[in-house]
Amino acid sequence: MFILNIQLYFMAWQIILKPFIIYFTFHTSIYIIKRIILQLYYNIIMLCSRYTSNNSSLQTYVI
């Protein structure tokens, strides 16, 4: 009886939780990739603006 309960629990985990785990890992990876791309884009804009103009307010945001 105890082994049967473990098998039922494992089947329920596969049916119910696996789509949620796949969904959350997929969306967090997309979020991380978006953040990296936006950060690179922001850094490129800041570098270009630093070289093209002598505005000190833009230079303060460059790390």
CYANA upper distance limits for C-alpha pairs under 8 A (distance plus 0.5 A):
  1 MET  CA      5 ASN  CA      6.86
  2 PHE  CA      6 ILE  CA      6.99
  3 ILE  CA      7 GLN  CA      6.81
  4 LEU  CA      8 LEU  CA      6.70
  5 ASN  CA      9 TYR  CA      6.56
  6 ILE  CA     10 PHE  CA      6.63
  7 GLN  CA     11 MET  CA      6.68
  8 LEU  CA     12 ALA  CA      6.62
  9 TYR  CA     13 TRP  CA      6.62
 10 PHE  CA     14 GLN  CA      6.74
 11 MET  CA     15 ILE  CA      6.71
 12 ALA  CA     16 ILE  CA      6.26
 12 ALA  CA     17 LEU  CA      8.16
 13 TRP  CA     17 LEU  CA      5.63
 13 TRP  CA     18 LYS  CA      7.27
 14 GLN  CA     18 LYS  CA      5.83
 15 ILE  CA     19 PRO  CA      8.10
 16 ILE  CA     20 PHE  CA      7.98
 17 LEU  CA     21 ILE  CA      6.72
 18 LYS  CA     22 ILE  CA      6.63
 19 PRO  CA     23 TYR  CA      6.43
 20 PHE  CA     24 PHE  CA      6.55
 21 ILE  CA     25 THR  CA      6.57
 22 ILE  CA     26 PHE  CA      6.46
 23 TYR  CA     27 HIS  CA      6.66
 24 PHE  CA     28 THR  CA      6.48
 25 THR  CA     29 SER  CA      6.53
 26 PHE  CA     30 ILE  CA      6.78
 27 HIS  CA     31 TYR  CA      6.56
 28 THR  CA     32 ILE  CA      6.62
 29 SER  CA     33 ILE  CA      6.68
 30 ILE  CA     34 LYS  CA      6.60
 31 TYR  CA     35 ARG  CA      6.68
 32 ILE  CA     36 ILE  CA      6.75
 33 ILE  CA     37 ILE  CA      6.71
 34 LYS  CA     38 LEU  CA      6.57
 35 ARG  CA     39 GLN  CA      6.50
 36 ILE  CA     40 LEU  CA      6.66
 37 ILE  CA     41 TYR  CA      6.60
 38 LEU  CA     42 TYR  CA      6.52
 39 GLN  CA     43 ASN  CA      6.61
 40 LEU  CA     44 ILE  CA      6.68
 41 TYR  CA     45 ILE  CA      6.74
 42 TYR  CA     46 MET  CA      6.63
 43 ASN  CA     47 LEU  CA      6.57
 43 ASN  CA     62 VAL  CA      8.15
 44 ILE  CA     48 CYS  CA      6.58
 45 ILE  CA     49 SER  CA      6.53
 46 MET  CA     50 ARG  CA      6.47
 46 MET  CA     58 LEU  CA      7.70
 46 MET  CA     59 GLN  CA      8.36
 46 MET  CA     61 TYR  CA      8.27
 46 MET  CA     62 VAL  CA      6.97
 47 LEU  CA     51 TYR  CA      6.82
 47 LEU  CA     62 VAL  CA      8.14
 48 CYS  CA     52 THR  CA      6.63
 49 SER  CA     53 SER  CA      6.37
 49 SER  CA     58 LEU  CA      7.80
 50 ARG  CA     54 ASN  CA      7.19
 50 ARG  CA     55 ASN  CA      8.02
 50 ARG  CA     58 LEU  CA      7.21
 50 ARG  CA     59 GLN  CA      6.64
 55 ASN  CA     59 GLN  CA      7.36
 56 SER  CA     60 THR  CA      6.99
 57 SER  CA     61 TYR  CA      7.89
 58 LEU  CA     62 VAL  CA      7.72
